[in-house]
Amino acid sequence: MDHERNIRNKDAEEYQPPIWKSYLYQLQQEAPRPKRIICPGEVENRPKYYGREFHGIISREKADELLGGVEGAYILRESQRQPGCYTLALRFGNQTLNYRLFYDGKHFVGEKRFESIHDLVTDGLITLYIETKASEYISKMTTNPIYEHIGYATLLREKVSRRLSRSKNESRKASVTNEEHTPVEKISSLVRRAALTHNDNHFNYEKTHNFKVHTFRGPHWCEYCANFMWGLIAQGVRCSDCGLNVHKQCSKHVPNDCQPDLKRIKKVYCCDLTTLVKAHNTQRPMVVDICIREIEARGLKSEGLYRVSGFTEHIEDVKMAFDRDGEKADISANIYPDINIITGALKLYFRDLPIPVITYDTYSKFIEAAKISNADERLEAVHEVLMLLPPAHYETLRYLMIHLKKVTMNEKDNFMNAENLGIVFGPTLMRPPEDSTLTTLHDMRYQKLIVQILIENEDVLF
């Protein structure tokens, strides 16, 4: 234990933090401060969400005069030409800028929404100042990213990689637990992801980041270009799955190498298939493995398997168990003696996927393949489209088809052949990109046929 602790301490000592680029941070500090020009008298019909900076109906010329050429000075006015429309008049760069102002519970002139006019103006002045002073610098920010050549962390990355390596059957959860007691805590999320990328992950499927606009509290730097993320709110985007923080413009250049963090994955059902697979470091979603294992152990001869429905409330219980306990969920016969509850939970998992197993991108290609009359040509076309599926989707579909083939081999007991299973699983595994009832009804026979073909020819197609 002491030896291991000494190694960890040595790793921490050797770690050199990245050199964040502070130029844009310095510019933000230099940006003009907002100066509210208060109206000396009370204005009739002043909107309740504006303060004394509102000057009523005045002209652009009068607004310019009131601002007095002071950088950062601002007032609000009602338009002479369009009563009921409001304008922010702001002094910047030795000129008066006029912006149409809106309110829907928050104040905004563009995408960002602010609690107060003061915050809106503060953020606006920062943005105007930085974009004026550093437009050329900003345009070149993404040309030499630290993300793609993390030289300062090479040695550490190798050591962390060895420590984080796990066998392919072990859950990534153990890895996360272990991280809490190592120097990884002290490492930026950027380096941690780099280490995980080099992990002995046999199922390292490519995954795009799930970026969403984020407001950072306190100074934050982009983990792609190492530059400061300026502004008061919505300064950049954060990946909901792995926590990567980058500028919005940098997010377009980040490789598809998202390594989801189990601590960020709040549920199993309704979670993107590839995200769940990468978070748990498994070939397929563990729900699929666990349910199929249980069904094959005690249900292959059950009459109407997959066609007969289990009690909805019990199926929901299984769903909650997976969401709550993950791979430790108990779905044994002691808890759920009716195998139809387990088949129902598996079908529900597939139905709840935000992107179906047969993805929206490949849906129309599969439907077109199903329409080919010649059986050999149709099989070849189906195989070609299968190759377009993302790896995690392909592997999940392959495993499911092997299972369903086993179901059909027990047809004399369960009365479920490939055609029957196609009727059940067609709309479960594939949905048209547009939510159209008419399209769904029209395509149902082709959905059934695709699944039937996949089951009957799983040994050839996969």
N, C-alpha and C positions, 0 to 999 in steps of 0.2 A: 504493500500500500504506500509506504514512504517513497519507494522508488518511483512508483507511478505518479505520486504527487510532485516529486522533483521534476519529472519529465514535463508535467503540465505547467509548472511554474517557469521552466526553461522556455517552453513554447510561448508563454505569455510575454516573457522578457524579450524574446527574439522578434515578436510581432511588431511591425512598424506601421502605424496608422497611415492611411492615405493622405496625400497633400491636397486638401480641398482648395479650390481656386476662389480667392476672396474678392476679386475685382468687382463683381456685381454686388456683393454685400456692401462694399465701400460706397459704391454709387447709390445704393438705397439709403445709406446714412446721409449722403449729401443732398438727396432730393428735397425740393422745396416743401415746407410745411404748410398745411392749409390755414388760411386766414379768413374767418367768416366775417363778411361785411353785414352788420346788423342794420335793419330798417329802423329809422328813428321813431316812426309812428306805428300805430296799430293798423294792420291792413284788414279791410273787410273781406269776408269769404276766404280767409286763409285756410288751406287744407289742414286738418288737425294733425297730419303726420309731418308737416313742415314747421320749422321754428322761425325765429326772428330773422333768419337769413332770407326769408321770402319777402319780396318787394312788390308783389302785385303785378298788374299789367303795365309793363314798361317796354320801351323799344330796345333794340340791340345797342343803339348809340348811347342811350341813357345807362344801360348796364355797363358798357365799356367805360363810361365816365365815372360811375360809382366804384369800379374796381381800382381806378387810380393808378394803373400801371404797376401794381404790386404783385410780384410773383407769388402764386399760390392763393391769391385772393379769390373768393367766390361768392356768388349770390344765386338765389333762385328767383325766377320770374314766370309770369303767365304770358303766353304768346298773345301779341296784339292781333295777329292774323287768324289764329285758331284758339279762341277762348276755351278754357278747360284743358288745354295742353300746356305742360310745364317744361321749362328749360333750365339747365344748369349752365351758368355763365362762369367760366373759369379762366384765370389769367395764367398763361404759361408761355415761355419762350418769346416774351415781348409782344404777345398778341392775345386777344380774347377768343377763347374757344367756346362754342355753344353746343350743348348736347341735349337731345330730347330725353326727358326724365320720366321714368315710370315707377309705379308702386303697386305691388300685389301682396302687401304684408311686409315686403322688403323693398328697398330702393335699388334700382338698377338702370344702367344706360346700355349695357351689353349683356353678356352671359352671366357675369358675376352678380350676386345679390347680397346687399348689405343691410345690417340692422339700422345704421344711421347714415345720414348724408355726410357727416364728418369722415366716417370710415371710407365711404365711397370716394370722396375727394382725395383722402390720404393715399389710397390705393392707386387712384388714377394718376396722381402726381408722380408716384414712384415709377409706375409703368411708363409714363410719358418721358420722364427724365432718363431712365435706363435705356429705353428704345431710341432716344435721341442721341445719347452719348455713346452707346455701344451697339448700334445696329449692325455694323460689320462684324463685331466680335460675336454677337448672338447668332448671326447667320453661319458662323464657322464653328460654333460650339460643339457640334456633333462630329466634327471631322477627325478628332484625335481623342476618342473616348478612353477612359481608364478601364471601362467594362471589358473590353476585348483583349487587353494584355495586362493582367494584374500582376506585373512584375514584382511589386513590393511584397506579394504574399505567396510567392512560389514555394518557398521552403515550408512555410506554415501550412499551405494548402495540402502538400504531400503528407504532412504529419496528421493533420486533421482527417484527411481522407482515409488514412490507414485506420484511425481510431473509429471513424464512423462506418467503416465497411461492415456490412451484415450479410448473412447468407440470404439467398433469394426467397427462402420460406419464412424469414423473420419479418415481423411488422416494423415499419419505420417508426412506430410509436416508441419502441425501446431506444432507438437512436435519439429521439427527441428528449427522452427522459435522461439519457446519459449526458446530453449536451449541457444540462443544467449544472453539472458538476465539473465541467472542463473549461479551459480558457475560451471556448467558443463564445461564451457569454460576452467576452470583452471584444469580440471581433465584429466588425460591421456586418450587416446582413448580406452585403455584397460578397464578402470573402466566404461567408458561410455557404452561400449558394454555390460559389465556385468550388468549394470543397465537395459539396454534395454532387456536383456535376461529375466529378471524378470518382464518385463512389462506385463500388462494385455492384451497380444496379443493372441486373440483366434485363430489366424492362424499362429502360430509360427512354420512354416514348417522348417524342417532341410535343411540346405544349406551349401555346401562346399565353402570354400574360393576360390576366383579367383586370385591366386598368380601369380605375374609376377616379374622377376628380376628387381631390382631397385638400382639406385645409390643415396646414401644419402649424402647430403651436410652437413658437420660438424659431430660431434660425434653422433651416434645413438645406442640405446640399444634395444635388442630383447624383444618384449612384451610377449614372451612365457617363456623364461628361465631367462630373466633379465640380460643377459651377453652382453657385448659390441660387436657390429658388426664391425669386423676389415676389413682393406683394404682401398684402395683409391676409387675404383669403384665397382659396383655390389656386395656390401657387404652383401646383403640379398634380401628378396622378400617382396613385398607389395601387399595386397589384393586390387584389383582395385575397388571392390564394397563397402568395409567398411573401408579400410585404415590401416588394421592390418599390423604391421611391424615385421618380424621375420627372423631368420637365415633360410637359405634354408633347412638345416637338421631338424630344429625345425618345419618347415611347414608340415612335414610328421606326426607330432604328434598332431597338433592343431585339436580340435574337429570340427565337421561340424556345427558350430554355427554362421556362418556369418550373421551379421545384416547390410544389405546394407544401405548406407547413401544416401538420396535423392540428396544431393549436388554432389554426384559422379555419379549418373545415368543421363547421358547426353541426353538420348532419350528413347522413349517408344517402337517404332518399332525396330526390330533387337536386342532387349535386352532379355537376358535369362528370361524365364517365371517365375521361382521361385525368381530370383533376383528382378524383377519388383513387384511381389506380396509382398515380404517382405519389400521392400523399401516403398511401399504405405500402408503397414499394412492392406491388403485386402485379401479376400478369393481367388479372381480371378483377372486377369489383368483388370484394370478399362476399358480398351478399349473394352473388351468383354462385360462387363456389360452395358456400355453406348450405344454401337452399337445395342446390342440385345434389349435393352429397347426401342430404337428409332424404330427399325424394327417392334417390336411387337405393338407399338403404332399406326403405320400408314402403315405397309406394308404387313401384313400377307395374304391379299387377292390379292396382286399384281401378275399378271400373270408372270410365269417364274422366281419367286423369287429365287435368288442365281444362276440361270442359265443364265439370261440376264445380260450382262456386262454394267457397267456405263462407262462414259468417263474417260479414264486413267488419264488425267491431273487433273480432279476433285477428283479422288480417291487419287492422290498424294497430293492434297491440304489438304484432310482430314488427311492423314498421317502426314503432316507437322504441322497441327494444334494440333494433339495429342503430337507430339514431342516437340512442342513449349509451349503449354498451359496445357498439361496433362489433368486432369479431368475437367478443365474449357473449354475445346474445345467445340465450338458450332457447332453441326451437325444437327441442327433443320431444319425443312422444309423451314423455311425462307431463310436459306443459301443454303441448298441442297434439292430442292424439289423432285429430282429423288431418290427414295429409293434404286435403284440399285447402286448408288454411295456409300451408307452406307454398303450395303452387300459386295460390292467390297473391301471396306476398311477393313472390318472384315476378309474376305478371305486373303487379302494381309498381315494382321497382322500375321495370322497363317502360311502363306508361308514364311514370313521373320524370323520366330523364328530360332535361331541357333540350338536349339534342338526341334524337332517337338513335338506337344502335345502328340502323341503316340511316345514315345522316341525311339531312335536308339536301346537301350538295349532290348526293348520289341518287336521291329518290327517283327523279324523272328518268335517269339512265336505267335503273332497274325496271321501271315500268315499261320503258321502250324495249328492253331486252325480253320481257315477258310476252310481248306482243309478236315476237318472231315465231312464225309457224313451224319452221324446220327445227326439229328437236336438237340436233347437233350444233347448229348455228346459235340457237338460243342458249345452250349450255356454255358455249364459248363466250358469248356476249355477257352472260351473268358472271363468268369467271373474270373477265376484263374489268367489270365494274367493281367486283369484290376487291380488286387490287387498289382501287381508289379510296377505300375506307381507311380512316386513321388507324394506326396499329392497335390501339386499345379496343377500338370498336370491332376490328377484324378478329382479334383474338377472342373477344367475348362472344361474337357470333359463331365462330368456329366451335368453341367449347359447348355452346348451347345446342348447336346442330348435332354434335356427337351424342349429347344427352338425349335429344328428341329422337334420334335414330334408335337408341336403346328403348325408348318408349314404344316405338312402332314394332320392335322385335317382340314385344309382349302384347301384341294386338289381340290375340285370342283371349286374353284375360281382361285387358283394359278397354278394348274396342276402339282404340285410338290409332288410326293410320296417318300417313303423311298428309293426306288431304284434310282430314279433320283438324290436325294440328296447325295446318296452314290457315284454316278458317279462324282458329283461336289466336295465333301469333301474328298473322299478317298485319292487322291494324295496331298490334302491340309493339312490333319492332320497326314499323315504318309509317311515317305520317307525311302528307304533302306539306311543302314549305308554307303555302298559303292556307290559312284556316278556313277552308271551303267545304261545307257539307256535301255540296254537289260533286266536287272533285273526289272526295273521300268515297262516296257511294259508287261513283263511276269506276274508281280504281280498285275496289275491294276484291274483285275476282283476280286481278293481276297481283295484288298483295298476297293473296292466298297461294297463287301459283308460284310466286318467287320463293316463299317459305317452303312449299312442297318440294320444289326443285332442290333447294339447299339441303333439305333433310335427306331426300332420296339419293343425292349425289355428293354427300358430304365428304366421302373418301376421295373423290375425284377433284372437287372444287377447292378443298382446303389442303 
